[in-house]
Amino acid sequence: MAEFKYEITERIAVLSQSPNGWERQLNMVSWNDREPKYDIRDWAPDNSKMGKGISLTHDELAILKGILNDLEI
């Protein structure tokens, strides 16, 4: 499997935490030295491991925000 680089450039929020210490976080993450994107995924307590997640550009996040604003939650 090919190696990849990542850097959390900004920590925005912790959305939840599991009993084992893993946290679902919203961060800005640069993948392979590319422009940082908004990223939602689970992270180990020391950020050395991560779960599956989703990365969104600013435009994609703006569209999602509009959709969420329209939902009755």
C-alpha positions in Angstrom: 0.0 0.0 0.0 1.3 3.4 -0.9 2.2 5.7 1.9 0.6 9.1 2.2 1.2 12.2 4.3 -1.2 14.2 6.3 -1.1 17.3 8.4 -3.8 18.6 10.6 -3.5 22.3 9.9 -6.4 23.5 12.1 -8.4 21.7 14.8 -12.0 23.0 14.6 -14.2 20.9 16.8 -14.7 17.5 18.5 -18.1 16.2 17.5 -18.1 13.1 19.8 -15.8 10.9 21.8 -16.0 7.1 22.4 -15.1 5.4 25.6 -11.8 4.2 24.1 -10.7 7.8 23.7 -11.2 8.0 19.9 -12.8 11.3 18.8 -14.8 12.2 15.8 -13.3 15.6 14.8 -13.8 18.3 12.3 -10.4 19.6 11.2 -8.6 21.2 8.3 -6.3 18.5 6.9 -3.7 18.7 4.2 -3.3 15.3 2.4 -0.1 14.7 0.5 1.0 18.4 0.7 -2.2 19.5 -1.1 -4.4 22.4 -0.1 -6.1 21.7 3.2 -9.8 20.5 3.2 -12.4 20.3 5.8 -12.3 16.8 7.2 -14.6 14.7 9.4 -13.3 11.4 10.7 -12.4 9.4 13.8 -9.0 9.9 15.3 -7.0 8.0 17.9 -6.2 9.9 21.1 -2.6 10.7 19.9 -3.8 11.3 16.2 -1.4 8.5 15.0 -4.3 6.5 13.6 -7.5 7.5 11.9 -10.8 5.9 10.7 -12.6 6.4 7.5 -13.9 9.8 6.9 -14.8 12.5 4.4 -12.9 15.5 3.2 -14.8 18.5 1.7 -13.7 21.6 -0.1 -15.0 25.0 1.1 -17.6 25.0 -1.7 -18.8 21.5 -0.8 -19.0 22.4 2.9 -21.1 25.5 2.0 -23.5 23.4 0.0 -23.8 20.9 3.0 -24.3 23.8 5.4 -27.2 25.1 3.3 -28.8 21.6 3.2 -28.4 21.2 7.0 -29.9 24.7 7.6 -33.0 23.6 5.7 -33.5 20.3 7.7 -35.8 20.2 10.6 -33.6 18.7 13.3 
